[in-house]
Amino acid sequence: MFSSDPESRKLVVRTDEDTAKYISMVISNLDRPKPQVLIKVVFMEVSYTKGSDIGVEGSLVKKFGGGGSSSTGIVNQVFGSGLLSQAPSALAPGAGLYTVLGNDFQATLRAIAQAGKTEILSRPSILARNNQQATISIGQQVPLITGTQISALGTQSSSVSYANVGIILQVTPFITSDGLVEMIVSPQTSELADRAQWVATGNGVSAPVINSRSADTVVVVPDGQPVVIGGMMKNQKLQSDSKIPILGDIPLLGAAFKRKITDNVKTELLIFLTPHIVRDPVELAQMTQKERGDQEMVPKSFSEQELDKFLDGVPVKDPSTIGLPPPEPAKPKPNSKRR
């Protein structure tokens, strides 16, 4: 006979000695913590203009021995075949999934930083149970007017709903029997469009337009192998004024000494994912220690300390501005010359 106590999770069994040993062995095998996956994520945004693109590809191919590049995104322009091996993916057109060779991870990040203006949007880490979806959301909630009512007295009231604007990453890890990590990855980015694109709904109210980009893919990598998702791009046109000091400020005649400059800025969101299998709480505690010394979390992989040191030197974008349209370009000060 047996009895159980769900609150204390105890099981009392009365039986013969041989059966008791068998039951004890079964319970020992069942009462083990389920493996988890610690996923370290780096959201990196790279922006470059037409001018900054000159010479990037040739210098990187020469430096890293890459075997050429394609024309889809900064990832392809920066990474030669000597650094990356393309993995099967189901991303939307214009996106690409690549596995990064562990020993070249530092060189890969430095190559990205040299390609243009680089900013770290966020560096979260999330712990997900095996076969359980985990979600990372970075950004803010934007109010959207869904309806407007006018009462008999002429007062106007609006109903408002909220939409998430920014970056949403959903990851579902699976630990295979041979120790690999299969991840279902669904990144989505959204941002408010410029006010000129907002839609007028009447009564002086305009509804914001949200631009979004998304992708879905499945990748299988070894424990500790970094993966980068790229190709989620956007194009922006930024205008600025350039004038000759003093002469550009002369009324009427000053127009001959000034001009407007339009820059086409291309921005790409890169998402680095590094899964680490956690099989017991002790291993998790070791991973979360702040001082790791020279210890590497994965043999023959990148140094965690070197990675943190490199990422700490990259500018960090203000989280409150993620998903918002770019600010208006600053007007040049009087008697200033654009170089």
C-alpha atoms as a printed R data frame, in Angstrom:
    type eleno elety resid chain resno       x      y       z
1   ATOM     1    CA   MET     A     1   0.000  0.000   0.000
2   ATOM     2    CA   PHE     A     2   1.074  3.575  -0.469
3   ATOM     3    CA   SER     A     3  -0.054  7.107   0.378
4   ATOM     4    CA   SER     A     4   1.025 10.511  -0.920
5   ATOM     5    CA   ASP     A     5   1.113 14.076   0.378
6   ATOM     6    CA   PRO     A     6   0.981 16.552  -2.578
7   ATOM     7    CA   GLU     A     7   1.790 19.587  -0.410
8   ATOM     8    CA   SER     A     8   5.072 18.185   0.906
9   ATOM     9    CA   ARG     A     9   5.581 16.048  -2.223
10  ATOM    10    CA   LYS     A    10   6.117 12.912  -0.139
11  ATOM    11    CA   LEU     A    11   5.279  9.352  -1.052
12  ATOM    12    CA   VAL     A    12   4.957  6.645   1.615
13  ATOM    13    CA   VAL     A    13   5.107  3.045   0.381
14  ATOM    14    CA   ARG     A    14   4.750 -0.176   2.391
15  ATOM    15    CA   THR     A    15   5.986 -3.215   0.536
16  ATOM    16    CA   ASP     A    16   8.624 -5.941   0.590
17  ATOM    17    CA   GLU     A    17  12.330 -5.140   0.435
18  ATOM    18    CA   ASP     A    18  12.919 -6.026  -3.228
19  ATOM    19    CA   THR     A    19   9.959 -3.982  -4.431
20  ATOM    20    CA   ALA     A    20  10.999 -1.080  -2.214
21  ATOM    21    CA   LYS     A    21  14.451 -1.026  -3.840
22  ATOM    22    CA   TYR     A    22  12.896 -0.998  -7.302
23  ATOM    23    CA   ILE     A    23  10.488  1.816  -6.383
24  ATOM    24    CA   SER     A    24  13.348  3.800  -4.863
25  ATOM    25    CA   MET     A    25  15.357  3.461  -8.086
26  ATOM    26    CA   VAL     A    26  12.412  4.611 -10.214
27  ATOM    27    CA   ILE     A    27  11.766  7.620  -7.987
28  ATOM    28    CA   SER     A    28  15.465  8.578  -8.071
29  ATOM    29    CA   ASN     A    29  15.413  8.586 -11.864
30  ATOM    30    CA   LEU     A    30  12.210 10.622 -12.007
31  ATOM    31    CA   ASP     A    31  13.062 13.110  -9.276
32  ATOM    32    CA   ARG     A    32  15.742 14.979 -11.198
33  ATOM    33    CA   PRO     A    33  15.719 18.619 -12.250
34  ATOM    34    CA   LYS     A    34  14.788 19.018 -15.881
35  ATOM    35    CA   PRO     A    35  17.556 20.484 -18.029
36  ATOM    36    CA   GLN     A    36  17.290 24.148 -18.871
37  ATOM    37    CA   VAL     A    37  18.904 26.388 -21.451
38  ATOM    38    CA   LEU     A    38  20.540 29.682 -20.556
39  ATOM    39    CA   ILE     A    39  20.338 31.848 -23.685
40  ATOM    40    CA   LYS     A    40  22.617 34.863 -23.818
41  ATOM    41    CA   VAL     A    41  21.371 37.453 -26.296
42  ATOM    42    CA   VAL     A    42  23.016 40.528 -27.781
43  ATOM    43    CA   PHE     A    43  20.884 42.950 -29.787
44  ATOM    44    CA   MET     A    44  23.250 45.012 -31.921
45  ATOM    45    CA   GLU     A    45  22.293 47.760 -34.358
46  ATOM    46    CA   VAL     A    46  24.673 48.745 -37.150
47  ATOM    47    CA   SER     A    47  24.108 51.876 -39.236
48  ATOM    48    CA   TYR     A    48  26.120 53.075 -42.170
49  ATOM    49    CA   THR     A    49  25.806 55.574 -44.989
50  ATOM    50    CA   LYS     A    50  26.877 55.231 -48.581
51  ATOM    51    CA   GLY     A    51  30.149 56.932 -47.805
52  ATOM    52    CA   SER     A    52  31.062 54.713 -44.867
53  ATOM    53    CA   ASP     A    53  30.511 51.611 -46.994
54  ATOM    54    CA   ILE     A    54  33.533 52.379 -49.192
55  ATOM    55    CA   GLY     A    55  36.419 50.022 -48.591
56  ATOM    56    CA   VAL     A    56  34.708 47.964 -45.895
57  ATOM    57    CA   GLU     A    57  34.306 44.773 -47.863
58  ATOM    58    CA   GLY     A    58  37.809 44.723 -49.343
59  ATOM    59    CA   SER     A    59  39.574 45.396 -46.066
60  ATOM    60    CA   LEU     A    60  37.650 42.711 -44.202
61  ATOM    61    CA   VAL     A    61  38.143 40.073 -46.854
62  ATOM    62    CA   LYS     A    62  41.853 40.814 -46.806
63  ATOM    63    CA   LYS     A    63  42.028 40.747 -43.013
64  ATOM    64    CA   PHE     A    64  40.049 37.590 -42.369
65  ATOM    65    CA   GLY     A    65  40.627 35.690 -45.611
66  ATOM    66    CA   GLY     A    66  36.970 35.614 -46.578
67  ATOM    67    CA   GLY     A    67  36.015 34.209 -49.927
68  ATOM    68    CA   GLY     A    68  33.696 36.942 -51.130
69  ATOM    69    CA   SER     A    69  30.359 38.306 -50.037
70  ATOM    70    CA   SER     A    70  26.815 38.726 -51.237
71  ATOM    71    CA   SER     A    71  24.586 41.767 -51.287
72  ATOM    72    CA   THR     A    72  22.090 41.062 -48.521
73  ATOM    73    CA   GLY     A    73  22.728 43.142 -45.446
74  ATOM    74    CA   ILE     A    74  25.713 44.194 -43.399
75  ATOM    75    CA   VAL     A    75  26.180 40.613 -42.228
76  ATOM    76    CA   ASN     A    76  26.992 39.461 -45.739
77  ATOM    77    CA   GLN     A    77  29.185 42.481 -46.463
78  ATOM    78    CA   VAL     A    78  31.235 42.017 -43.308
79  ATOM    79    CA   PHE     A    79  31.490 38.230 -43.038
80  ATOM    80    CA   GLY     A    80  33.463 36.279 -45.576
81  ATOM    81    CA   SER     A    81  33.185 32.527 -45.958
82  ATOM    82    CA   GLY     A    82  36.242 32.144 -43.747
83  ATOM    83    CA   LEU     A    83  34.269 33.411 -40.746
84  ATOM    84    CA   LEU     A    84  30.767 32.096 -41.177
85  ATOM    85    CA   SER     A    85  28.951 29.079 -42.476
86  ATOM    86    CA   GLN     A    86  25.403 29.706 -43.599
87  ATOM    87    CA   ALA     A    87  22.833 27.452 -41.979
88  ATOM    88    CA   PRO     A    88  19.441 26.369 -43.333
89  ATOM    89    CA   SER     A    89  16.790 28.880 -42.406
90  ATOM    90    CA   ALA     A    90  13.208 29.927 -43.043
91  ATOM    91    CA   LEU     A    91  13.702 33.655 -42.658
92  ATOM    92    CA   ALA     A    92  11.777 36.234 -44.587
93  ATOM    93    CA   PRO     A    93  13.333 37.606 -47.805
94  ATOM    94    CA   GLY     A    94  16.221 39.930 -47.039
95  ATOM    95    CA   ALA     A    95  17.207 38.132 -43.854
96  ATOM    96    CA   GLY     A    96  19.893 35.545 -43.262
97  ATOM    97    CA   LEU     A    97  20.850 33.079 -40.552
98  ATOM    98    CA   TYR     A    98  24.490 32.281 -39.923
99  ATOM    99    CA   THR     A    99  26.386 30.172 -37.414
100 ATOM   100    CA   VAL     A   100  29.488 31.847 -36.056
101 ATOM   101    CA   LEU     A   101  32.620 29.795 -35.580
102 ATOM   102    CA   GLY     A   102  33.484 29.903 -31.882
103 ATOM   103    CA   ASN     A   103  37.141 30.866 -32.213
104 ATOM   104    CA   ASP     A   104  36.287 33.733 -34.590
105 ATOM   105    CA   PHE     A   105  33.510 35.289 -32.511
106 ATOM   106    CA   GLN     A   106  35.670 38.169 -31.311
107 ATOM   107    CA   ALA     A   107  36.894 38.875 -34.826
108 ATOM   108    CA   THR     A   108  33.315 38.787 -36.047
109 ATOM   109    CA   LEU     A   109  32.160 41.412 -33.555
110 ATOM   110    CA   ARG     A   110  35.113 43.655 -34.307
111 ATOM   111    CA   ALA     A   111  34.386 43.379 -38.014
112 ATOM   112    CA   ILE     A   112  30.812 44.492 -37.415
113 ATOM   113    CA   ALA     A   113  31.963 47.455 -35.338
114 ATOM   114    CA   GLN     A   114  34.282 48.554 -38.140
115 ATOM   115    CA   ALA     A   115  31.526 48.403 -40.761
116 ATOM   116    CA   GLY     A   116  29.684 51.448 -39.427
117 ATOM   117    CA   LYS     A   117  28.137 53.048 -36.385
118 ATOM   118    CA   THR     A   118  27.452 50.262 -33.902
119 ATOM   119    CA   GLU     A   119  25.176 50.394 -30.872
120 ATOM   120    CA   ILE     A   120  24.204 47.760 -28.337
121 ATOM   121    CA   LEU     A   121  20.439 47.862 -27.850
122 ATOM   122    CA   SER     A   122  20.394 45.313 -25.052
123 ATOM   123    CA   ARG     A   123  22.317 42.330 -23.644
124 ATOM   124    CA   PRO     A   124  19.748 40.204 -21.820
125 ATOM   125    CA   SER     A   125  20.083 36.612 -20.676
126 ATOM   126    CA   ILE     A   126  17.077 34.379 -20.266
127 ATOM   127    CA   LEU     A   127  16.697 30.937 -18.701
128 ATOM   128    CA   ALA     A   128  14.213 28.687 -20.480
129 ATOM   129    CA   ARG     A   129  13.065 25.197 -19.610
130 ATOM   130    CA   ASN     A   130  13.525 22.505 -22.179
131 ATOM   131    CA   ASN     A   131  10.705 22.666 -24.746
132 ATOM   132    CA   GLN     A   132   9.258 25.830 -23.171
133 ATOM   133    CA   GLN     A   133   8.973 29.163 -24.969
134 ATOM   134    CA   ALA     A   134  10.815 32.182 -23.569
135 ATOM   135    CA   THR     A   135  10.129 35.778 -24.580
136 ATOM   136    CA   ILE     A   136  12.310 38.883 -24.436
137 ATOM   137    CA   SER     A   137  10.597 42.229 -25.004
138 ATOM   138    CA   ILE     A   138  12.464 45.531 -25.291
139 ATOM   139    CA   GLY     A   139  10.697 48.790 -26.036
140 ATOM   140    CA   GLN     A   140   7.524 50.493 -24.908
141 ATOM   141    CA   GLN     A   141   3.757 50.491 -25.272
142 ATOM   142    CA   VAL     A   142   2.282 53.060 -27.629
143 ATOM   143    CA   PRO     A   143  -1.347 54.213 -27.236
144 ATOM   144    CA   LEU     A   144  -3.535 53.719 -30.293
145 ATOM   145    CA   ILE     A   145  -6.946 55.344 -30.695
146 ATOM   146    CA   THR     A   146  -9.391 52.629 -31.724
147 ATOM   147    CA   GLY     A   147 -12.588 54.699 -31.685
148 ATOM   148    CA   THR     A   148 -14.068 58.118 -31.008
149 ATOM   149    CA   GLN     A   149 -17.477 58.962 -29.586
150 ATOM   150    CA   ILE     A   150 -19.242 62.315 -29.321
151 ATOM   151    CA   SER     A   151 -21.921 62.705 -26.683
152 ATOM   152    CA   ALA     A   152 -25.136 64.706 -26.981
153 ATOM   153    CA   LEU     A   153 -23.420 67.593 -25.189
154 ATOM   154    CA   GLY     A   154 -20.679 67.670 -27.804
155 ATOM   155    CA   THR     A   155 -17.935 66.242 -25.646
156 ATOM   156    CA   GLN     A   156 -15.552 63.852 -27.338
157 ATOM   157    CA   SER     A   157 -14.166 60.674 -25.824
158 ATOM   158    CA   SER     A   158 -11.778 58.181 -27.351
159 ATOM   159    CA   SER     A   159 -11.128 54.531 -26.658
160 ATOM   160    CA   VAL     A   160  -7.460 53.624 -26.538
161 ATOM   161    CA   SER     A   161  -5.554 50.372 -26.906
162 ATOM   162    CA   TYR     A   162  -1.833 49.825 -26.512
163 ATOM   163    CA   ALA     A   163   0.612 48.198 -28.909
164 ATOM   164    CA   ASN     A   164   4.129 47.016 -28.140
165 ATOM   165    CA   VAL     A   165   6.778 48.860 -30.134
166 ATOM   166    CA   GLY     A   166  10.405 47.776 -30.077
167 ATOM   167    CA   ILE     A   167  11.988 44.324 -30.183
168 ATOM   168    CA   ILE     A   168  10.277 41.054 -29.309
169 ATOM   169    CA   LEU     A   169  12.229 37.808 -29.405
170 ATOM   170    CA   GLN     A   170  10.595 34.440 -28.818
171 ATOM   171    CA   VAL     A   171  12.859 31.415 -28.406
172 ATOM   172    CA   THR     A   172  11.870 27.807 -27.767
173 ATOM   173    CA   PRO     A   173  14.871 25.549 -27.026
174 ATOM   174    CA   PHE     A   174  14.959 21.774 -27.390
175 ATOM   175    CA   ILE     A   175  17.831 19.683 -26.026
176 ATOM   176    CA   THR     A   176  18.455 16.725 -28.314
177 ATOM   177    CA   SER     A   177  19.629 13.311 -27.155
178 ATOM   178    CA   ASP     A   178  23.131 13.943 -28.530
179 ATOM   179    CA   GLY     A   179  23.563 17.205 -26.600
180 ATOM   180    CA   LEU     A   180  22.711 19.687 -29.346
181 ATOM   181    CA   VAL     A   181  20.365 22.638 -28.875
182 ATOM   182    CA   GLU     A   182  17.551 23.138 -31.360
183 ATOM   183    CA   MET     A   183  15.990 26.598 -31.171
184 ATOM   184    CA   ILE     A   184  12.816 27.917 -32.739
185 ATOM   185    CA   VAL     A   185  13.584 31.627 -33.076
186 ATOM   186    CA   SER     A   186  10.992 34.297 -33.906
187 ATOM   187    CA   PRO     A   187  12.373 37.852 -33.820
188 ATOM   188    CA   GLN     A   188  10.122 40.841 -34.482
189 ATOM   189    CA   THR     A   189  11.018 44.526 -34.589
190 ATOM   190    CA   SER     A   190   8.606 47.434 -34.841
191 ATOM   191    CA   GLU     A   191   8.837 51.201 -34.686
192 ATOM   192    CA   LEU     A   192   6.691 54.264 -35.124
193 ATOM   193    CA   ALA     A   193   6.776 55.775 -38.589
194 ATOM   194    CA   ASP     A   194   7.434 59.466 -39.137
195 ATOM   195    CA   ARG     A   195   4.516 61.714 -38.273
196 ATOM   196    CA   ALA     A   196   4.142 62.604 -41.942
197 ATOM   197    CA   GLN     A   197   2.953 59.024 -42.537
198 ATOM   198    CA   TRP     A   198   0.354 58.982 -39.767
199 ATOM   199    CA   VAL     A   199  -3.270 58.579 -40.827
200 ATOM   200    CA   ALA     A   200  -5.821 61.271 -40.003
201 ATOM   201    CA   THR     A   201  -8.930 59.828 -38.340
202 ATOM   202    CA   GLY     A   202 -10.903 63.066 -38.064
203 ATOM   203    CA   ASN     A   203 -11.441 65.695 -35.372
204 ATOM   204    CA   GLY     A   204  -7.771 66.574 -35.512
205 ATOM   205    CA   VAL     A   205  -6.665 63.125 -34.355
206 ATOM   206    CA   SER     A   206  -3.998 61.159 -36.224
207 ATOM   207    CA   ALA     A   207  -3.371 57.449 -35.814
208 ATOM   208    CA   PRO     A   208   0.297 56.414 -35.753
209 ATOM   209    CA   VAL     A   209   1.646 53.994 -38.326
210 ATOM   210    CA   ILE     A   210   3.818 51.150 -37.028
211 ATOM   211    CA   ASN     A   211   6.479 49.638 -39.261
212 ATOM   212    CA   SER     A   212   7.335 46.053 -38.364
213 ATOM   213    CA   ARG     A   213   9.776 43.367 -39.484
214 ATOM   214    CA   SER     A   214   9.645 39.729 -38.432
215 ATOM   215    CA   ALA     A   215  11.189 36.359 -39.199
216 ATOM   216    CA   ASP     A   216  10.854 32.726 -38.154
217 ATOM   217    CA   THR     A   217  13.580 30.120 -38.264
218 ATOM   218    CA   VAL     A   218  14.816 26.887 -36.702
219 ATOM   219    CA   VAL     A   219  18.485 26.230 -36.024
220 ATOM   220    CA   VAL     A   220  20.408 23.376 -34.404
221 ATOM   221    CA   VAL     A   221  23.755 24.240 -32.797
222 ATOM   222    CA   PRO     A   222  26.154 22.650 -30.296
223 ATOM   223    CA   ASP     A   223  26.076 23.731 -26.673
224 ATOM   224    CA   GLY     A   224  27.745 27.146 -26.409
225 ATOM   225    CA   GLN     A   225  27.829 27.825 -30.162
226 ATOM   226    CA   PRO     A   226  26.939 31.455 -31.014
227 ATOM   227    CA   VAL     A   227  24.376 32.123 -33.732
228 ATOM   228    CA   VAL     A   228  23.750 35.466 -35.413
229 ATOM   229    CA   ILE     A   229  20.587 36.480 -37.225
230 ATOM   230    CA   GLY     A   230  20.939 39.376 -39.637
231 ATOM   231    CA   GLY     A   231  19.285 40.950 -42.617
232 ATOM   232    CA   MET     A   232  16.444 42.710 -40.757
233 ATOM   233    CA   MET     A   233  17.134 46.064 -42.356
234 ATOM   234    CA   LYS     A   234  15.567 49.479 -42.760
235 ATOM   235    CA   ASN     A   235  16.438 52.511 -44.864
236 ATOM   236    CA   GLN     A   236  16.188 56.122 -43.753
237 ATOM   237    CA   LYS     A   237  16.788 59.443 -45.449
238 ATOM   238    CA   LEU     A   238  18.306 62.123 -43.228
239 ATOM   239    CA   GLN     A   239  18.597 65.720 -44.398
240 ATOM   240    CA   SER     A   240  21.031 68.324 -43.133
241 ATOM   241    CA   ASP     A   241  22.107 71.810 -44.182
242 ATOM   242    CA   SER     A   242  25.617 72.798 -45.217
243 ATOM   243    CA   LYS     A   243  26.721 76.374 -45.792
244 ATOM   244    CA   ILE     A   244  29.779 78.572 -45.994
245 ATOM   245    CA   PRO     A   245  30.220 80.572 -42.788
246 ATOM   246    CA   ILE     A   246  29.151 84.240 -42.989
247 ATOM   247    CA   LEU     A   247  28.340 84.060 -46.716
248 ATOM   248    CA   GLY     A   248  25.556 81.573 -46.125
249 ATOM   249    CA   ASP     A   249  23.869 83.983 -43.695
250 ATOM   250    CA   ILE     A   250  23.564 86.887 -46.167
251 ATOM   251    CA   PRO     A   251  19.883 87.598 -46.933
252 ATOM   252    CA   LEU     A   252  18.817 86.593 -50.435
253 ATOM   253    CA   LEU     A   253  22.389 85.972 -51.649
254 ATOM   254    CA   GLY     A   254  23.056 83.434 -48.908
255 ATOM   255    CA   ALA     A   255  21.078 80.766 -50.761
256 ATOM   256    CA   ALA     A   256  23.909 80.540 -53.299
257 ATOM   257    CA   PHE     A   257  26.347 79.527 -50.559
258 ATOM   258    CA   LYS     A   258  24.306 76.799 -48.886
259 ATOM   259    CA   ARG     A   259  22.923 73.437 -49.857
260 ATOM   260    CA   LYS     A   260  20.886 70.590 -48.460
261 ATOM   261    CA   ILE     A   261  22.518 67.202 -48.044
262 ATOM   262    CA   THR     A   262  20.507 63.988 -48.020
263 ATOM   263    CA   ASP     A   263  22.115 60.867 -46.567
264 ATOM   264    CA   ASN     A   264  20.699 57.413 -47.123
265 ATOM   265    CA   VAL     A   265  21.250 55.579 -43.849
266 ATOM   266    CA   LYS     A   266  20.871 51.813 -43.805
267 ATOM   267    CA   THR     A   267  20.375 50.179 -40.416
268 ATOM   268    CA   GLU     A   268  20.522 46.464 -39.707
269 ATOM   269    CA   LEU     A   269  19.516 44.647 -36.546
270 ATOM   270    CA   LEU     A   270  21.825 41.784 -35.596
271 ATOM   271    CA   ILE     A   271  20.751 39.265 -32.968
272 ATOM   272    CA   PHE     A   272  23.414 37.066 -31.372
273 ATOM   273    CA   LEU     A   273  22.176 33.961 -29.550
274 ATOM   274    CA   THR     A   274  24.424 31.717 -27.461
275 ATOM   275    CA   PRO     A   275  22.688 28.749 -25.766
276 ATOM   276    CA   HIS     A   276  24.219 27.017 -22.748
277 ATOM   277    CA   ILE     A   277  22.702 23.790 -21.431
278 ATOM   278    CA   VAL     A   278  22.154 23.844 -17.654
279 ATOM   279    CA   ARG     A   279  21.614 20.371 -16.241
280 ATOM   280    CA   ASP     A   280  21.650 21.134 -12.510
281 ATOM   281    CA   PRO     A   281  21.357 24.207 -10.224
282 ATOM   282    CA   VAL     A   282  25.032 24.017  -9.261
283 ATOM   283    CA   GLU     A   283  26.047 24.527 -12.867
284 ATOM   284    CA   LEU     A   284  23.714 27.521 -13.134
285 ATOM   285    CA   ALA     A   285  25.235 29.086 -10.029
286 ATOM   286    CA   GLN     A   286  28.683 28.747 -11.547
287 ATOM   287    CA   MET     A   287  27.559 30.442 -14.746
288 ATOM   288    CA   THR     A   288  26.062 33.402 -12.940
289 ATOM   289    CA   GLN     A   289  29.139 34.231 -10.888
290 ATOM   290    CA   LYS     A   290  30.385 37.715 -11.633
291 ATOM   291    CA   GLU     A   291  34.039 36.831 -11.328
292 ATOM   292    CA   ARG     A   292  34.858 33.994 -13.700
293 ATOM   293    CA   GLY     A   293  38.567 34.664 -14.023
294 ATOM   294    CA   ASP     A   294  39.984 33.046 -17.093
295 ATOM   295    CA   GLN     A   295  37.435 30.241 -17.086
296 ATOM   296    CA   GLU     A   296  35.688 29.582 -20.390
297 ATOM   297    CA   MET     A   297  32.107 28.384 -20.272
298 ATOM   298    CA   VAL     A   298  32.666 26.195 -23.302
299 ATOM   299    CA   PRO     A   299  35.992 24.580 -24.255
300 ATOM   300    CA   LYS     A   300  37.556 25.879 -27.491
301 ATOM   301    CA   SER     A   301  35.052 28.725 -27.612
302 ATOM   302    CA   PHE     A   302  35.266 32.470 -27.088
303 ATOM   303    CA   SER     A   303  36.373 33.872 -23.743
304 ATOM   304    CA   GLU     A   304  33.421 35.230 -21.796
305 ATOM   305    CA   GLN     A   305  35.627 37.831 -20.153
306 ATOM   306    CA   GLU     A   306  36.959 39.081 -23.483
307 ATOM   307    CA   LEU     A   307  33.448 39.245 -24.909
308 ATOM   308    CA   ASP     A   308  32.164 41.346 -22.012
309 ATOM   309    CA   LYS     A   309  35.164 43.655 -22.280
310 ATOM   310    CA   PHE     A   310  34.536 44.204 -25.982
311 ATOM   311    CA   LEU     A   311  30.792 44.750 -25.631
312 ATOM   312    CA   ASP     A   312  31.298 47.179 -22.757
313 ATOM   313    CA   GLY     A   313  33.216 49.416 -25.156
314 ATOM   314    CA   VAL     A   314  30.359 49.600 -27.673
315 ATOM   315    CA   PRO     A   315  27.890 52.491 -27.197
316 ATOM   316    CA   VAL     A   316  24.588 51.515 -25.604
317 ATOM   317    CA   LYS     A   317  21.368 52.932 -26.983
318 ATOM   318    CA   ASP     A   318  18.858 54.470 -24.594
319 ATOM   319    CA   PRO     A   319  16.107 51.820 -24.116
320 ATOM   320    CA   SER     A   320  13.433 54.541 -23.968
321 ATOM   321    CA   THR     A   321  14.179 55.488 -27.590
322 ATOM   322    CA   ILE     A   322  13.852 51.983 -29.049
323 ATOM   323    CA   GLY     A   323  10.935 51.880 -31.461
324 ATOM   324    CA   LEU     A   324  10.686 55.659 -31.802
325 ATOM   325    CA   PRO     A   325  11.328 57.485 -35.084
326 ATOM   326    CA   PRO     A   326  14.739 59.169 -35.409
327 ATOM   327    CA   PRO     A   327  14.933 62.734 -34.074
328 ATOM   328    CA   GLU     A   328  14.990 65.678 -36.418
329 ATOM   329    CA   PRO     A   329  18.554 66.554 -37.509
330 ATOM   330    CA   ALA     A   330  20.031 69.458 -35.593
331 ATOM   331    CA   LYS     A   331  20.313 72.707 -37.496
332 ATOM   332    CA   PRO     A   332  23.883 73.978 -37.953
333 ATOM   333    CA   LYS     A   333  24.935 76.811 -35.721
334 ATOM   334    CA   PRO     A   334  25.642 80.196 -37.300
335 ATOM   335    CA   ASN     A   335  29.142 80.582 -38.719
336 ATOM   336    CA   SER     A   336  29.703 76.820 -38.588
337 ATOM   337    CA   LYS     A   337  31.010 74.801 -41.470
338 ATOM   338    CA   ARG     A   338  30.083 71.217 -42.244
339 ATOM   339    CA   ARG     A   339  33.056 68.996 -42.900
